[in-house]
Amino acid sequence: MRKDISLLLALMLVSSYAWAGKGTPEDPWIIGMSQCNLGEPWRVQMNTDIRQAASRHNNIRVDFKDAQNDSLRQRTHVEEFTAQKVDVLLVSPLEAAPLTPPVKAAFEAGIPVIILDRKIIGDSFTCFIGADNKLIGEMAGKWINEKLKGQGIVVELKGLMTSTPGNDRHSGFRKGIEGSAIQIPFEADARWLEPNGRKEMESALARFPKIDLVYAHNDPMAHGAYLAAKAAGREKSIQFVGIDALPHEGMMYVKQGLFAATFLYPTGGAEAIETALKIMSGEKPPREIILDTVCITRDNVDEWLKKAGQSAPGK
């Protein structure tokens, strides 16, 4: 009953936006954005996409907070936005469990909540926007299985395993290589960061004289692994596969021949602003907006760089 009442209040609040007289240049709607960290280039791009999308509307303002990879700090940020009574709350959680209570509190207080990239526990949110991480992991596994002809030595550099993308990209990958003779003698949680990826790869290189491929849960970790292999003089014998495919990062690495492949992981920033505007205009958004992915290799990287409005020199 309490949940039903909370949902009703939230819907009443949303419907009131259309006639409350708010949403003008003089009295803009306020959108709070809680970003879990800006240490990953992909998250910097997400904030950039949000800013660019918001800049096209003079009746909204976005306030950003960076949790700097600290769940406790992010909890505080969400609580501050709730106390501020922002019109819409955007949250890209560092970890699901610690962020669930404050997000639920915001939602039950009648604030529309849009979750980006990483899910929380339960359904106390208005809309989730993100790609299917399990599917991406499975696609990567199948591609790697085909590339290695069903056998080989693979190093897996995992993202934060207390986050849903880390778990999903891992389980999806394992499903993608099911039935193959691929071996994974080394796996490590590098927490999404390039320096950690490099450090873990140094350990793998010291232990294993033969490594055929590195599967990393994002491009920064894959690039860190590449740098470690290059320093050891082994980069030519190892293939590198990442996820994110930012034009200036993963796509460039594929174009230059550093990576064998990267999988597109859209930020959802533009979609978040579009959805927030619909909510504040009284529309009910879909419960989930699942963003598409694609495998980018040397065969199609020029096409995707062109779509992104960039180009890169060949290897």
C-alpha positions in Angstrom: 0.0 0.0 0.0 2.8 2.4 0.9 4.5 1.7 -2.4 1.2 2.4 -4.3 0.7 5.7 -2.5 4.3 6.7 -3.3 3.9 5.9 -7.0 0.6 7.8 -7.0 2.2 10.8 -5.5 5.1 10.6 -8.0 2.7 10.5 -10.9 0.7 13.4 -9.5 3.9 15.4 -9.1 4.9 14.6 -12.7 1.6 15.6 -14.1 1.7 18.9 -12.2 4.8 20.0 -14.2 2.8 20.7 -17.3 0.7 23.4 -15.6 2.9 24.6 -12.7 4.4 27.5 -14.7 7.9 26.2 -14.3 10.3 25.4 -17.1 11.0 28.9 -18.4 14.3 30.7 -18.9 13.5 32.8 -15.8 12.5 29.7 -13.8 14.2 26.7 -15.3 13.6 23.1 -14.4 16.5 21.8 -12.3 18.1 18.4 -13.2 20.5 16.9 -10.7 23.1 14.6 -12.2 25.0 12.3 -9.8 28.0 10.8 -11.6 29.9 8.1 -9.8 33.4 9.2 -11.1 35.1 11.1 -13.9 38.2 9.0 -13.9 36.9 7.0 -16.9 36.8 8.8 -20.2 33.5 7.2 -21.0 31.9 9.0 -18.0 33.4 12.3 -19.0 31.8 11.7 -22.3 28.4 11.0 -20.6 28.5 14.3 -18.8 29.5 16.0 -22.1 26.6 14.5 -23.9 24.2 15.6 -21.1 25.6 19.1 -21.2 25.3 19.3 -25.0 21.8 18.0 -25.1 20.8 20.4 -22.2 22.4 23.4 -23.9 19.7 23.1 -26.7 17.0 24.0 -24.2 16.9 27.3 -22.3 14.3 26.1 -19.9 16.5 23.6 -18.0 19.6 23.7 -15.9 21.7 20.7 -15.0 23.7 20.6 -11.8 26.5 18.0 -11.7 28.2 16.2 -8.8 31.2 13.9 -9.1 31.5 11.1 -6.4 35.1 10.4 -7.3 34.6 6.6 -7.1 33.3 6.8 -3.6 29.9 5.2 -2.9 29.4 7.1 0.4 30.1 10.4 -1.3 27.6 9.5 -4.0 25.0 8.6 -1.4 25.5 12.1 0.1 25.1 13.7 -3.3 21.8 11.9 -4.0 20.6 13.0 -0.5 21.6 16.6 -1.2 19.7 16.6 -4.6 16.7 15.1 -2.8 16.8 17.8 -0.1 17.1 20.4 -2.9 14.0 19.0 -4.4 15.4 18.9 -8.0 12.8 18.4 -10.7 14.5 15.3 -12.1 17.3 13.3 -10.7 19.8 11.5 -12.9 22.0 8.9 -11.3 24.8 6.7 -12.7 25.6 4.5 -9.6 29.0 3.4 -8.6 27.6 0.3 -6.9 24.0 -1.0 -6.8 23.6 -1.9 -3.1 24.9 1.4 -1.4 23.0 3.6 -3.8 19.6 1.8 -3.6 18.4 3.4 -0.3 19.0 7.0 -1.2 17.7 6.6 -4.7 14.6 4.9 -3.3 14.2 7.7 -0.8 14.3 10.3 -3.6 11.8 8.3 -5.7 9.4 7.9 -2.8 9.7 11.7 -2.1 8.1 12.2 -5.5 11.3 13.1 -7.5 11.4 11.4 -10.9 14.6 9.3 -11.1 16.4 8.3 -14.2 19.1 5.6 -13.7 22.0 5.6 -16.2 24.3 2.7 -17.1 24.3 0.8 -13.8 21.1 -0.5 -12.2 20.1 -0.3 -8.6 18.4 -3.1 -6.6 14.6 -3.1 -6.9 12.3 -0.9 -9.0 12.3 2.4 -7.1 13.1 4.5 -10.2 11.2 6.1 -13.1 13.3 5.0 -16.0 16.5 3.1 -16.7 18.7 4.0 -19.7 21.6 1.8 -20.7 22.9 -0.9 -23.0 22.5 -4.6 -22.3 25.8 -5.4 -20.7 25.2 -9.2 -20.6 24.5 -9.1 -24.3 27.6 -7.1 -24.9 29.7 -9.6 -22.9 28.1 -12.5 -24.8 28.8 -10.8 -28.2 32.4 -10.3 -27.2 32.7 -13.9 -26.1 31.3 -15.2 -29.4 33.5 -12.9 -31.4 36.6 -13.9 -29.5 35.6 -17.6 -29.8 35.4 -17.2 -33.5 38.6 -15.2 -33.7 40.6 -17.7 -31.8 38.9 -20.7 -33.6 37.7 -22.0 -30.3 40.9 -22.3 -28.4 43.6 -20.1 -26.8 44.8 -18.4 -23.7 42.7 -15.3 -22.7 43.3 -12.8 -19.9 40.1 -11.2 -18.6 40.4 -7.7 -17.0 37.1 -7.1 -15.2 35.4 -3.9 -14.2 34.2 -3.3 -10.7 32.6 -6.6 -9.8 30.2 -5.0 -7.2 28.7 -3.1 -10.2 26.1 -4.6 -12.5 28.0 -3.9 -15.8 31.1 -5.7 -14.4 29.1 -8.8 -13.4 27.1 -8.8 -16.6 30.1 -8.3 -18.9 31.7 -11.2 -17.1 28.8 -13.7 -17.1 27.9 -12.8 -20.7 31.4 -13.4 -21.9 31.6 -16.8 -20.2 28.3 -17.7 -21.9 29.7 -16.6 -25.3 32.7 -19.0 -25.0 30.7 -21.9 -23.7 31.7 -25.2 -25.3 35.1 -23.9 -26.5 38.6 -24.9 -25.5 39.5 -21.3 -24.5 41.3 -21.1 -21.2 41.3 -18.1 -18.9 44.2 -18.7 -16.4 44.2 -15.1 -15.3 41.4 -12.7 -14.4 41.5 -9.6 -12.2 39.2 -6.8 -11.1 40.9 -3.7 -12.4 38.0 -1.4 -11.4 37.6 0.1 -14.9 40.9 2.1 -14.7 43.8 2.1 -17.2 46.6 2.1 -14.6 45.0 -0.9 -12.9 44.7 -2.7 -16.2 48.4 -2.1 -16.9 49.4 -3.3 -13.5 47.3 -6.5 -13.7 48.6 -7.2 -17.2 52.2 -6.9 -15.9 51.4 -9.7 -13.5 49.8 -11.8 -16.2 52.8 -11.4 -18.5 55.2 -12.4 -15.7 53.3 -15.6 -15.0 52.3 -16.7 -18.5 54.7 -16.9 -21.4 51.8 -17.4 -23.9 48.8 -15.1 -24.0 46.7 -15.0 -27.1 44.1 -12.3 -26.2 43.1 -9.8 -23.6 39.3 -9.3 -23.0 38.8 -6.1 -20.9 35.5 -4.8 -19.7 36.3 -1.4 -21.0 38.8 0.3 -23.4 40.9 2.0 -20.7 41.8 -1.3 -19.1 42.4 -2.9 -22.5 44.8 0.0 -23.4 46.6 -0.4 -20.1 47.1 -4.0 -20.9 48.4 -3.1 -24.3 50.9 -0.7 -22.8 52.1 -3.4 -20.4 52.5 -5.8 -23.3 54.3 -3.2 -25.4 56.8 -2.5 -22.6 57.5 -6.2 -22.4 57.9 -6.5 -26.2 54.9 -8.8 -26.5 52.2 -6.6 -28.0 52.5 -8.1 -31.5 51.6 -11.6 -30.3 48.6 -10.6 -28.2 45.2 -9.3 -29.4 43.2 -6.8 -27.4 39.4 -6.4 -27.1 37.6 -3.7 -25.1 34.2 -2.1 -24.6 33.1 1.6 -24.9 34.2 2.6 -28.4 34.6 6.3 -27.8 35.7 7.9 -31.1 38.8 9.4 -29.6 39.7 6.3 -27.7 38.5 2.7 -28.5 37.7 3.5 -32.2 41.1 5.2 -32.6 42.9 2.2 -31.1 41.2 -0.1 -33.5 42.0 2.2 -36.4 45.6 2.3 -35.4 45.8 -1.5 -35.0 46.3 -1.5 -31.2 42.9 -3.2 -30.7 41.4 -6.1 -32.6 37.9 -4.9 -31.6 35.9 -2.7 -29.3 32.2 -2.9 -28.6 30.0 0.3 -28.7 28.6 1.3 -25.3 26.5 4.5 -25.7 26.5 6.9 -22.8 22.8 7.6 -22.8 23.4 11.2 -22.0 21.3 12.7 -24.8 18.5 10.2 -24.1 18.5 11.1 -20.4 17.8 14.8 -21.2 15.2 13.9 -23.8 13.5 11.6 -21.2 13.7 14.2 -18.5 12.0 16.8 -20.7 9.2 14.4 -21.4 8.7 13.7 -17.7 8.6 17.4 -16.9 6.1 18.0 -19.7 3.8 15.4 -18.1 4.5 12.4 -20.3 5.1 8.9 -18.9 8.5 7.5 -20.1 9.1 3.8 -20.8 10.3 1.8 -17.9 13.6 0.9 -19.7 15.4 2.4 -22.7 17.9 -0.2 -24.0 20.6 1.3 -26.2 22.1 -0.6 -29.1 25.6 -2.0 -29.4 27.9 -3.0 -32.3 31.3 -4.7 -32.7 33.8 -2.3 -34.2 36.8 -3.8 -36.0 39.2 -2.6 -38.8 36.5 -3.6 -41.3 34.0 -1.0 -40.1 35.9 1.5 -37.9 36.1 4.1 -40.7 32.3 4.1 -41.0 31.9 4.6 -37.3 34.5 7.3 -37.1 32.7 9.1 -39.9 29.4 8.9 -38.0 31.2 10.4 -35.0 32.6 13.2 -37.2 36.2 12.1 -36.6 39.0 10.4 -38.5 42.3 8.9 -37.6 45.6 8.0 -39.3 46.2 4.4 -40.2 48.6 2.1 -38.3 
